Amino acid sequence: MSKVKDLREWHEQATPEQRNQLVELLGGPTVRVSLYQLRTDSSKRYHREASAARAGKIEEAIANIAKGDNTVPILTRGDICSACHSCHYWRDKNG
């Protein structure tokens, strides 16, 4: 398992099967578009930032995929959401 810095990097390193598993765990095909928006460069007009709740769901889904597959790149909620990244609870746990 390798640690990645953001959702875009996770998407690049994950296999198609792992990406499909993430979509299914998060609610199905309509989630694919929102994940695309979350992983785009912040300079793009269609970029979105995940809420803390959404970032937590993504982190949990990735952790569930990783339980059965040690090749899954690891991503935490603090890597997805700036509010989580600035939270002292997350920083205390993740450095």
N, C-alpha and C positions, 0 to 999 in steps of 0.2 A: 504494500500500500504506500503510495506516495502522497505527500501533502501538496495541494495546489493552492494558488493565491486567489482565484476568483472562479466564477461560474463558467466563464469563457474557456479558461484553461482546463477546467474539469471536463467540459464538453469535448475539447480537442483530444484529451487523453483517454476518455472513456470509450469503450467499444459501443457499436450500435446497439447491441443487446442491453448493455448497462444503461444507455440513454433511454431506450424504450421502457426498461423497468422503472426508471425514475418517473417518466411520464405516467405510467400506469399507477404507481404508488401515490402520485399527487392528484389523480383524478381523471386521467384519460386524455384523449386526443386534443381537447381544447386547451389543455395546459401547455402543450408544445409551443404555442404562439407566445404565451406569457413568459415561458422560459427563454425563448429567443429574445424577447425584449429585455429581459433581465441580464442577459449575457452580452448585449451589444455595448459598444464603446459609448461612454457617457457624452461624447461630443455629438452623437446622432440624435436627431429630434425624437425618435421613437424609443429611446432608452428609458427604462424604468428602473427604480430601485425597489428592492423587496422590502416589505414591512418586516418588523421583527417577528411577527407571527408566521409569515410566509417563509422567512429565512429558517426559522425553527423547524418547519415542516420539511423543507428541502434537506436540511442537515439530518433530520431523523430518517428520511427516506434513503439518503445516501448511506447512512450507517446500517440500515436494514439490508441494503444490497451488498454492502461490504462484509456482512456476517457470513455469507456463503461464498465469497469470492475475494481473495486477498489481492487481486489486481485492481480493485476499484480505487480510483483516486479519492483522497479524503478532503472534504471541504466542511468548514464549520460555519455557523450562523454569523460569526464576526467577520468572515471573509465575504459574506453575501450582503450584509446590511450594515451601514455605517453607524446606526444607532446601537446595534449589538456590539460593534467593534469598540465603541467609546464607553460601553458599560463596564464598570469596575468589576462586576462579577465575572464577565467573560475574560477580561484582561488578567484577573487573578488566576483563572484556570488555565489560560492559554499563553500567558506571557505577553 
